[in-house]
Amino acid sequence: MKATHYIAIAVAVALVALIYFAGKTVEPKTEKPAAVAPMAGSGTPGDMQAAGLVLPEPANFDSLLLATKKKLSPAALADITKQESIAASADVAAKVAALEALGKLWQEQKKRPIAAYYFGESGKLENSEKKLNFAAHLLTEEMHEEKNPNVKQWMANTAEACYQKSLELNPTNDTVRIDLAGLYISGTGETMKGIGELLTIVRRDSTNIPVNVILGRMAVESGQLDKAILRGNTVLRVDKDNIEAHLFLAEAYKRSGEAQKAKDLLNNAKKIMKNPDFDKDLDEYMKTF
C-alpha cells in the first residue's frame, strides 16, 4: 500500500479519516499537506491555486544552492566541491557516480531537497527508475514542510520531472503514476491532470484497487455519489474486506439517503478492524444518521 499512501490528498488515512465526513478529522501520520492559509505563504502550490491565487515562480536552483553552501562547514564544502568537479567531467559513468555522491553528501547535511535534485539528475543520466522515484518522493515529502512558496514550486516542478522521466522508462508502473497524480492534485493544484493519470490506470485495469479507492473518495467529496457507489462496489467485488471502500461507500450511501446500507457497511467494517476505539467512533458517527 505505498504509492504515496494512495495519494495523501485523496485517501491519506482512509481507515479513520473517512469516518469523519461530517466534519471531524484525524491527522494522518505522514505525507499530508499542511492545511495552512496560502496567504500566509504556507500550504502547497495546489492550495494556492485552489484559493484562486497566482502560482509563484519556482525558485532558481543555482541561487538555492549558493545560499545553502554558505551555511556549510569548510570540510563539508570541500567534499561537495570535489564531487561537483567530477560531475562536470565528460565521462558519463563518473558523472553519474558524482551526482549520486552529491546527493548523499547533501543528505548528510539534512538538505533533502537539494539531495533529491542530485539523486534525480543521477537517475536521469543512468535511466534509473529507482533513483528517479526516490528523488521525487523526497521532494514530495519535503515540499509540504517548506514555507517559501517559490522553493515549494521548484520542488513540485522537479518532482514532476522525475516522475515523468520514470514513466518514460516504465509507462506501466502504476505506483509511480499514482504518485504523479498525487503530486498534481495536492502539489501543483492540477486536479484534472491528476485525475487523468488515475483514469489512465483504470482504463487498463478497471479493478485497480488503489485507484478506485482514490476516485471513489474524491467522488464522495465532490458529490458524485453514483460514481462513488460504483467505485466502492468495484473494490469490494475484488477485495471484500477493504476498509477504505467500506468507509467511503458507506458515506456515499448515507448521503444518497440509504442509511441502512451505510450502517451495514460500517458494522461490517467494525468486524474487519476488530478495534474498540474504531468501533466507538463508528457507533458515535452512526448516531448522527
DRENDREN-524506 format. One line per field, with one value per residue (C-alpha): residue in three letters; x, y, z. Coordinates in pm, whole numbers. Example, Ala and Ser with C-alpha at 12.3 -4.5 7.8 and 13.67 -1.06 7.14 Angstrom:
<pts>
code	(ALA SER) $
c1	(1230 1367) $
c2	(-450 -106) $
c3	(780 714) $
</pts>
This chain:
<pts>
code	(MET LYS ALA THR HIS TYR ILE ALA ILE ALA VAL ALA VAL ALA LEU VAL ALA LEU ILE TYR PHE ALA GLY LYS THR VAL GLU PRO LYS THR GLU LYS PRO ALA ALA VAL ALA PRO MET ALA GLY SER GLY THR PRO GLY ASP MET GLN ALA ALA GLY LEU VAL LEU PRO GLU PRO ALA ASN PHE ASP SER LEU LEU LEU ALA THR LYS LYS LYS LEU SER PRO ALA ALA LEU ALA ASP ILE THR LYS GLN GLU SER ILE ALA ALA SER ALA ASP VAL ALA ALA LYS VAL ALA ALA LEU GLU ALA LEU GLY LYS LEU TRP GLN GLU GLN LYS LYS ARG PRO ILE ALA ALA TYR TYR PHE GLY GLU SER GLY LYS LEU GLU ASN SER GLU LYS LYS LEU ASN PHE ALA ALA HIS LEU LEU THR GLU GLU MET HIS GLU GLU LYS ASN PRO ASN VAL LYS GLN TRP MET ALA ASN THR ALA GLU ALA CYS TYR GLN LYS SER LEU GLU LEU ASN PRO THR ASN ASP THR VAL ARG ILE ASP LEU ALA GLY LEU TYR ILE SER GLY THR GLY GLU THR MET LYS GLY ILE GLY GLU LEU LEU THR ILE VAL ARG ARG ASP SER THR ASN ILE PRO VAL ASN VAL ILE LEU GLY ARG MET ALA VAL GLU SER GLY GLN LEU ASP LYS ALA ILE LEU ARG GLY ASN THR VAL LEU ARG VAL ASP LYS ASP ASN ILE GLU ALA HIS LEU PHE LEU ALA GLU ALA TYR LYS ARG SER GLY GLU ALA GLN LYS ALA LYS ASP LEU LEU ASN ASN ALA LYS LYS ILE MET LYS ASN PRO ASP PHE ASP LYS ASP LEU ASP GLU TYR MET LYS THR PHE) $
c1	(0 258 214 250 -3 -258 -215 -221 -467 -747 -712 -444 -561 -882 -902 -1007 -1046 -1328 -1537 -1544 -1702 -1938 -1651 -1432 -1084 -781 -426 -251 92 285 278 -25 -12 -25 -364 -235 -375 -188 -196 44 298 224 38 120 110 -214 -359 -273 -422 -738 -768 -757 -405 -140 122 465 763 980 1298 1625 1822 2162 2059 1929 2250 2470 2274 2286 2657 2728 2598 2827 3140 3468 3515 3166 3203 3534 3377 3091 3318 3529 3226 3097 3425 3391 3027 3137 3352 3258 3274 2912 2986 3194 2926 2652 2859 2950 2589 2483 2768 2648 2301 2439 2657 2362 2151 2414 2375 1999 1930 1692 1550 1899 1995 1684 1782 2118 1967 1722 1994 2193 1881 1814 2163 2156 1795 1735 1371 1480 1678 1416 1136 1342 1420 1056 941 1194 1078 710 761 970 751 472 706 858 739 881 626 892 1102 788 705 1058 1020 690 831 1145 947 714 1012 1147 813 767 1112 1044 722 903 1123 833 489 304 435 102 262 460 160 -46 232 240 -136 -98 164 -65 -363 -201 121 56 -322 -372 -656 -780 -429 -409 -743 -632 -333 -561 -803 -513 -470 -835 -882 -617 -718 -1077 -1050 -734 -800 -585 -715 -1078 -1043 -894 -1152 -1431 -1327 -1296 -1638 -1794 -1624 -1741 -2098 -2082 -2243 -2339 -1977 -1862 -2102 -1987 -1621 -1684 -1870 -1599 -1338 -1545 -1603 -1225 -1140 -1443 -1252 -1121 -1175 -1131 -1404 -1637 -1598 -1633 -1908 -2097 -2068 -2192 -2496 -2562 -2557 -2780 -3043 -2975 -2888 -2934 -2688 -2443 -2486 -2446 -2114 -1990 -2088 -1904 -1602 -1604 -1588 -1291 -1097 -1166 -1059 -1260 -1169 -1260 -1592 -1668 -1604 -1823 -2103 -2093 -2098 -2395 -2595 -2584 -2765) $
c2	(0 258 499 792 612 609 982 1183 1426 1179 883 967 784 646 391 664 994 873 817 1189 1319 1519 1741 1554 1476 1281 1383 1124 1012 1117 1292 1509 1863 2123 2291 2644 2955 3018 3393 3339 3188 2830 2537 2364 2533 2340 2515 2848 2762 2630 2962 3148 3284 3309 3037 3171 3146 2847 2930 2918 2609 2774 3051 2798 2601 2906 3025 2682 2636 2946 2760 2459 2384 2416 2037 1968 2236 2085 1740 1883 2097 1792 1594 1892 1899 1530 1580 1845 1592 1443 1084 974 696 932 1199 957 846 1203 1321 1034 1117 1478 1355 1156 1442 1683 1419 1402 1777 1725 1929 1677 1887 1958 1594 1491 1715 1539 1192 1286 1414 1095 891 1076 1008 645 585 458 435 369 693 899 771 817 1177 1254 1104 1309 1628 1547 1484 1796 2037 2005 2134 2413 2765 2953 2935 2981 2696 2486 2542 2443 2121 2042 2103 1899 1609 1614 1592 1291 1110 1186 1052 740 682 725 437 226 352 65 142 219 307 589 708 725 922 1162 1203 1288 1547 1712 1716 1814 1967 2174 2200 2048 1826 1727 1624 1411 1250 1193 993 784 721 604 323 219 219 -51 -219 -140 -319 -146 -113 190 400 305 393 732 812 682 905 1204 1129 1140 1468 1621 1493 1242 974 737 721 672 382 223 256 121 -184 -249 -259 -484 -735 -777 -727 -783 -675 -346 -96 216 104 18 366 583 362 389 766 765 558 782 1093 919 859 486 490 118 22 268 120 -234 -138 38 -253 -486 -257 -296 -674 -643 -395 -551 -232 -96 267 230 70 353 619 442 394 762 854 628 808 1114 939) $
c3	(0 -100 -388 -153 62 -224 -261 53 -100 -160 66 323 633 493 772 1010 833 611 920 976 657 875 982 1232 1105 1214 1125 908 1021 715 383 440 302 574 588 628 466 140 201 488 249 354 201 -124 -464 -506 -202 -357 -693 -528 -343 -674 -625 -893 -853 -764 -990 -899 -713 -905 -808 -850 -613 -361 -385 -337 -33 127 65 272 579 536 733 538 540 407 141 30 -12 -213 -430 -513 -632 -829 -1020 -1106 -1206 -1455 -1642 -1977 -1854 -1809 -1560 -1345 -1372 -1259 -959 -864 -882 -657 -421 -410 -323 -33 88 90 260 536 574 612 299 147 -139 -272 -219 -412 -703 -738 -700 -974 -1205 -1148 -1220 -1545 -1673 -1564 -1665 -1312 -1208 -852 -822 -1002 -781 -467 -563 -640 -310 -115 -282 -236 134 188 -7 246 516 309 395 97 -189 -458 -321 -287 -652 -753 -553 -724 -1071 -1002 -858 -1159 -1396 -1208 -1216 -1585 -1669 -1461 -1653 -1983 -1874 -1748 -1858 -1685 -1335 -1169 -837 -996 -1195 -875 -709 -1005 -982 -614 -694 -948 -715 -387 -512 -824 -798 -1142 -1027 -1370 -1480 -1167 -1235 -1595 -1470 -1250 -1535 -1750 -1500 -1466 -1843 -1850 -1525 -1430 -1095 -973 -602 -505 -793 -740 -373 -456 -723 -502 -216 -446 -595 -248 -168 -497 -457 -744 -531 -814 -924 -567 -520 -845 -742 -394 -514 -773 -497 -271 -550 -568 -201 23 337 202 484 272 35 323 465 157 16 345 326 -33 65 366 151 -103 166 203 571 631 359 511 858 727 570 882 1105 872 886 1264 1226 993 1206 1548 1723 2020 1953 1588 1688 1929 1665 1412 1664 1751 1384 1310 1580 1357 1072) $
</pts>
